[in-house]
Amino acid sequence: MSSALEAHPGAASASEAVPTVKNRKLDQWICWWSLPIFYNLFGLIFVYLGKLMPPPRPGLTTDEIVAFIQKNAASMQAAWVLLTLSLGFASLSSGLIIVQMKRMTTSPVLAYAYMAALAVAALPGCLLCTTMFSLAAFRPDRDREIIALLYDLGLLSFVGSLGCFVTQYMVFAIAIFLDKRGIFPKWLGYMSIWGAVTELVATPIWIFRSGPYAWNGLISFWLGTLIFVVWEFCLIVSLFRAIKQQPLDEPGNHA
Amino acid sequence: MNITDQRICLWLVPGFGAVLAFAFLLFPGFFPPLSPAMSADEVARFYRDNVGPLRASMIVFNFCEVMFIPFFMVIVVQMQRMKNPSRAFAYSYLSAAASGATMFALADIAWLVAAFRPERSPQLIMLLNDLAWMAFITPVGFIIAQNFCLALAVYMDAQPKPVFPRWVGHFNIATALLMAPAAFALVHLNGPLAWDGILSFWVRIGTYVLYVAVMFLVVRSAINRQALEQRVAA
């Protein structure tokens, strides 16, 4: 958006006169490194400690749910501590994507929508899940029905928070298609549409308790997770290229 | 500047508005709204008897609930065109819009979790039902803040042809005030302020629908004017 650049003419020239850091892309590289670091940590938290990926079955009986929580209580609490310390750093990748989206020939409306959609996603799509599991693990001797409720709340919100991610994928795809500068490759836009499709195939998890459409099912969970991992990898690579190719003297770096 | 992206985000409103209206009509607990005075057994029976349409409605909401965010972001971009001392109100509006959508997502999850195992203990079904209605009806503070920020930005828009006409400021304040009483739904089991009451339910939701519809028209003409100005300037 041109007015975004014109509105702060002083910002660009002032920092050009007095460069504060030698590497003009240092902030973007710091944000970029947060992505591989965060997603490795994410794997540790959700796969190894939280036992949430792959998710346990929705068809467990109340007794089995309580046994599952009691057996894994300590590592679930560790998962909570790590996630509550680190989830905020997922914002760094959003910050980087906003900077790159604002370089596009589009207005910032899609970048803002991306930012807002991910701000929504942080709570119901991620933190709520481990909140529920750590509440269950905090007092594993709680009423068994309440433990089972926390278990459902945790897994359903984790796999079943769809709207925020659909909007995120959609505005990202639209931005890539409309952008005439080619900040991101067009195929990443098509992949983002596939990302939105994975949210669509996750809708039946709210109904089925077993089979391919349950929250641990072949289609709703495994296909969706596979496409997400591939998408995230391609996004990280595309961001790397976008930062590399960005000219150092580009105006608007400060918008 | 490109206008196409703003137009796309704008036209998501009638498209997804129709989908969300359909989901609203489909929900078995809105006509009339479920009473907060129902007993736990009555609430549990409601979930057992209406599990199909309830899930269908709330899954549609789940999928489409954030689709108005791009439209609110068009308002942010239009606010940035205003001749305000700074862009503080525009960014505040953005932030409040995201928080409001988060609360609705929470309500939707609570409804769907209650419907996921309707055989759960009635006390817990009632807890989820209360949580859903509270998160759906009472967190009006975000949209009130959005409207006040927008109204102030409109009033301070110091240019001969303002982005939005002045009455849009008054309209935003009026709609904010009409939605404010819903905050009291947390403390009333009966009457107009209860979550099924005339103020907390019908006035609040009716105002929201009216607000989105009017702002759609206002934003549409602002974008058209922006396109015209750019063509003249080019």
Interface residues (C-beta under 8 A of the other chain):
Chain A: M1 S2 S3 A4 A7 T105 T106 S107 P108 V109 L110 Y112 A113 M115 A116 A117 A119 V120 L123 P124 L128 E145 I146 A148 L149 D152 L153 L156 S157 G160 S161 L162 G163 C164 V166 T167 V171 I174 A175 L178 E199 L200 T203 W206 I207
Chain B: M1 N2 I3 T4 D5 Q6 I8 C9 R55 M58 I59 F61 N62 F63 C64 E65 V66 M67 I69 P70 F72 M73 V74 V76 V77 Q80 R81 R87 L94 S95 A97 A98 S99 A101 T102 A105 L106 I109 L112 V113 A115 F116 R117 R120 S121 L124 L128
